[in-house]
Amino acid sequence: MTSFLRGALSAGCALILSGTLVATQAYAHGGLSMAEDMCKLTVGPYMMHFTGYQPANTQQKQFCEDIPGTGQTIVVLDYIEQELRSLPAEIRIIKDTGAEQNLDAVTVLHLPAKVYPSGSIDFTYTFPEPGKFVGMVTVGEKGEYVSRFPFSVGDPKVFSKVLNIYMVPVVALAIVGVIYLMTRSRRKTPEAMPS
């Protein structure tokens, strides 16, 4: 095997390995991250389990981060730490305009600060049109912990993002396969030729 083919095969293997790591890695979105099949929202030293549903669009399928389509959306935040049950929490969804000086002007949903002793916050909002938004969760007596996470609604890029994550290892595997076939055909060619 020539040094070029060895190098190409090594590069292809490295590409497959990195593609596999990328495909299994969580893509954090602001304060949101995937861990053990759970979407976790980090708010200061606290964690919440974040789950979203769109019964009309995706039936029972859950989502985390970007919202697949417009329409009625149900969001559930479950506290992970018990300490959160005694602290007030405020929820806000704003249009992502790049400016937050006047929150009231860009707010599409607001749940004022209150204590949730059950350890669970749930709300429903109907997104009338696609767009970019920011979710804000504020926790604490003085609102000292704030988590901001950008997300999009009805953005077709959501599906292409998922496709791209899984296409890296597939393309890498195809490259290694082509290199392998080229190597085999080059080995056979000198043997088939008369001396």
Residue pairs with C-beta under 8 A, 6 or more apart in sequence:
1 9
1 183
1 187
2 186
5 179
5 182
5 183
5 186
8 179
9 176
9 179
9 180
9 183
12 172
12 175
12 176
12 179
13 176
15 168
15 172
15 175
15 176
16 169
16 172
16 173
16 176
18 168
18 172
19 168
19 169
19 171
19 172
20 169
22 165
22 168
23 165
23 166
23 168
23 169
26 33
26 34
26 35
27 34
27 65
27 161
27 165
29 65
29 66
29 149
29 150
29 151
30 134
30 135
30 147
30 148
30 149
30 150
31 41
31 42
31 43
31 137
31 147
31 148
31 149
32 39
32 40
32 41
32 50
32 64
32 65
32 149
33 39
33 40
33 42
34 40
34 64
38 49
39 49
39 50
39 51
39 62
39 64
39 65
40 47
40 48
40 49
40 50
40 80
41 47
41 48
41 49
41 50
41 77
41 137
41 147
41 149
42 147
43 137
43 138
43 139
43 145
43 146
43 147
44 139
44 140
44 144
44 145
44 146
44 147
45 145
46 79
46 80
46 81
46 83
46 84
46 139
46 145
47 80
47 81
48 77
48 78
48 79
48 80
48 84
48 137
49 77
49 78
49 80
50 64
50 75
50 76
50 77
51 62
51 64
51 75
51 76
51 78
52 62
52 63
52 64
52 67
52 73
52 74
52 75
52 76
53 60
53 61
53 62
53 63
53 73
53 74
53 75
53 76
54 63
54 67
54 68
54 69
54 71
54 72
54 73
54 74
55 72
55 74
56 71
56 72
57 68
57 69
57 71
58 68
58 69
65 149
65 151
66 151
66 152
66 153
66 155
66 158
66 161
67 73
67 127
67 151
67 152
67 153
67 154
67 158
68 154
68 158
68 159
69 153
69 154
70 127
70 128
70 129
70 130
70 153
70 154
71 126
71 127
72 124
72 125
72 126
73 124
73 125
73 126
73 127
73 153
74 122
74 123
74 124
75 122
75 123
75 124
75 125
76 120
76 121
76 122
77 89
77 91
77 120
77 121
77 122
77 137
78 119
78 120
79 85
79 116
79 119
79 120
82 119
84 116
84 119
84 139
85 115
85 116
85 117
85 118
85 119
86 115
86 117
87 115
87 139
87 140
87 141
88 113
88 114
88 115
88 139
88 140
88 141
89 113
89 114
89 115
89 116
89 121
89 137
89 138
89 139
90 110
90 111
90 112
90 113
90 114
90 136
90 137
90 138
90 139
90 143
91 109
91 110
91 111
91 121
91 123
91 135
91 136
91 137
92 103
92 107
92 109
92 110
92 111
92 135
92 136
92 138
93 107
93 108
93 109
93 110
93 125
93 133
93 134
93 135
93 136
94 100
94 103
94 106
94 107
94 108
94 133
94 134
94 136
95 106
95 108
95 131
95 132
95 133
95 134
96 131
96 132
96 133
96 134
96 150
97 106
99 106
100 106
100 134
108 125
108 133
109 123
109 125
111 121
111 123
113 138
113 143
127 153
127 154
129 153
129 154
130 152
130 153
130 154
130 155
131 152
131 153
131 154
132 150
132 151
132 152
132 153
132 155
133 150
133 151
133 152
133 153
134 148
134 149
134 150
134 151
135 148
135 149
135 150
135 151
136 146
136 147
136 148
137 146
137 147
138 145
138 146
138 147
139 145
139 146
152 158
